Amino acid sequence: MAAEPSGTLRADTQAELWAAGCAACHATGGGEGGFPALAGRDASELLELLLRQRAGAADSTIMHQHARGFSEAELARISAVFAAQRRP
């Protein structure tokens, strides 16, 4: 992993690491096992959904807990990672 002089990971690398955790349910291509595909979706759409889940305004069994672990800026970076991927 590339590190900045301060020892912190570059923003895109850090967001990719956060997004990798989503593969546990959404799989790397997304949409497997009944979970929605994330790759190639609009970043603003994903961010809005994540913010709604974080606030408890979207129906979810576990996503509200995951989303609460990130700031809005971090969720935006994660959303951008998925938006940049090709749809499966």
C-alpha positions, 0 to 999 in steps of 0.5 A: 500500500502506498503511504503518504509522508505522514504515514497515512494511506492515500485517500483512494487506497483507504476508501478502497480498503473500506469498500472491500469490507462490503464484499462480505455480503455484496460480493466483489461483483455485487448482487450475489445472494440477494444483496444489491449490486454496488459496482457502477451505481451512481455515487450520489445515489449510493451516498444518499442510501448510506446516509438514510441507512445511517439515520435509520430511515431505510429498512435494513437489518445490519447496514445502519450499523455499518454506515454509522461507523463512517462519517459522511465524507468517508461514506462519500469516498466509499460511494465513489469507489463503487461508482468508478467500478464497472457493473457486473 
